[in-house]
Amino acid sequence: MPKISEAKREERRAEIMAAALRCFGRSGYQRTTMADIISESGLSAGAIYLYFSGKQELLKAVAERVLDDRRAELSAAGQTHVLSPAEIVRTLASGVRANAPLDVLIQTWGEATVDPELRAILQGVLGRVRATVSTALTRWAEVNETRLGMPAAEWAGAATPILMSIIPGFALQLTIVDDFDEKAFLGHLTAVLPHP
């Protein structure tokens, strides 16, 4: 049997995750079955289970990819200069808008409130995003510590969960509110959040 290359393995994993996302988007995580994902992918059950043990592992992989991509974008943006809180939120919000399946994210967040295993998966992934946001906020607070009136690490620790909560609100409004003005939202971040 010929060996499959790592690039081909990653391509196949991405193909399966894309099929799972389409199913989650149509039916929600709870109502999607592995049979649905297998059918959507056009692959055999054996091929799917070669890469993922089940629906939870698939959701974890999808969530990790979506959120880890946002982390990478934020880290890359912070390489050129110290990001302000508004720039941090704008970077995350723009990345979520452009690359994340918002309806699936919102469904997943909701289902995590009643599914302890799903909650644990999301806590792990969000913990990594939170650490990246905290690092970026600490860098900004160190430059602006005198103005903030408290130690940079303390300010960043308090600000991180607040900034993290803006992204779900952005995604929810973008998905549900018909007249939500995305451009105005992103444009007014600088007026609302601390900046130099």
N, C-alpha and C positions, 0 to 999 in steps of 0.2 A: 504494500500500500504506500503510495507516495506521500512524503511529508509535506504538510501545508506550511507556507511561509508565515512569519509573524505578521507581515503586512496583510496577508490574506485572512488570517485569524481576526485581526482587528477590523477588517472590512466586514467580515461575516458578523462579528459581534455588533457592529454599528447597524447593520442591516436588521438584525433581530431586535435591537433596541428601538429602531425607527418603527418597526411593525408594532411593538408593544406600545409605543407612544400613540400611534394612531388608534389602537384599541382603547387605551386609557382615555383618550380624548373623546371617543364616541360613547363609551359605556361607563366610564369611571373605573377606578382601580378595583373596587370590591366586586363589581359585576363582570369584569373581564376575567375570562378563564384562560388557562394555558392553551386549551383547544382553540380559542379565538386567536391567540397570538400565533400559534402554529399555522392556522389557516391563513391569516393575514400575511405572514411571511412567505408563504409558498414553499417552505422547507419541511422536511420530515420532522417528526417528533424527536427522533434520535439526534438529528442535527442540532435542534434547539437545545436539548438536554446535554449535549456535548459542551455547550458554552454556559448554560445557566441551569441551576438546579430547580428553579421554579419562579413563580411570579414575584415573590419578594426579592429574590436576588436580582431579577431583571429591573425592578423598580429602584433598588438601591444603586445599580449600575447607571441607570438613567439619571437619577438625582445627583449622583456623584459627578457624572460628566457635565451636566448643566451647571451645577454650582461650582465645581472645580474650574470650569471655563471662566466663570465670573471672577473667581479668585485670581486666575492667571491674568485676566484683563486688568484687574485692579493693581496687581503687582507690577505689570508692565507699564501702566500709566504712571506709577510712582517712581519709575526709574529716571525720568527726565527732570522732575522737580517734586517738592513736597506738596502733596495734594491737600486742598482745603476740604472741610467736611462736605461742602456743596459739590466739589469735584468728585469726591468719593461716591456720594449718592448718585450723581449724574452718570458716572461710569458704570455703576452696578445697574441702575435703572435702564440705561441705554442697552447694555448687554442683555439684560433680561428681555427687554422689548424685542430686540433683534434676533435673539437666538433661543429663547426658551418657549416651550409650549405653555402659554399662560393659563389656559383652561385646565390643563393637566396639573400644573403647579397648584392652582387654587383648590382643585379637587383633592389633591394629595394632602395639602395642609389641613383641609377639613377632615379628611378621613383619619389623619394622624391623631386627631383629638379622641377618637374612639378605638383605635387599633394600636395597642401598646408596642407591637413589633415594628409597625410602620413608624411610629413615633421615635423609637430607638434608632432606626435607620436615619431618619431626618435629623435627629439631634447630633449624630456623629458628623454628618455632612455639614450641617449648619455651624457646628462647632469650629470646623476648619475655616469657613467663611468669616465667622466672628473673629477668629484670631487674626486673619489678614486685615480686616477692618480695624481692629484694635491697634495693630502695628502701624497702619497708615495714620490713624488718629493720634497716636502717641507721637509720631514724627512731627505732625502739624502742631500739636500742643507744646512740644519742646521748643519750637521756634516762637510760639506765642504765649509762653508760660507766664510772663509778667502780666500780660493783659488778662489772662484767665483768672488770676488770683488763687490758684491752687496748683499743686504739683501736676506735671504733665500726665503721669501714669494714672493718677487719681481721676483727672478730668476725662481721659480717654476711657477709663473703666466705666465711668458714668455715662459717657456719650455713646459708647458702642451699641448697647441694646436699643437706644433711642433711634440711632441712624439705621440699625438693622430693621426696625419696625416700619420704616418709611417704604421699603421695597414691597412688602406684601400689600400695603395700602395703595401704592402706585399700580401694581399688577391687578388688584381687585377693581379699582376704578377704571382702568384701561379696558378691562374685560366686560364689566357690567354697566358702567355709566355711559349712556349713549352720547352725551354732550361733553364728556371729559376732554379737557384741552391739554393734551400731552405736552405740547410745545410750551404752553404757559407754565405748566407744572415744573418742567425742567428748567425753564428760564428764570423762575422765581426762587429757585433753591438758594441762590446767592443772597437774595434779600432776606431770607428767613433763617438760614444757617450761618454760624460764625464764619468770617472770612478775614483775611489780612486787611 
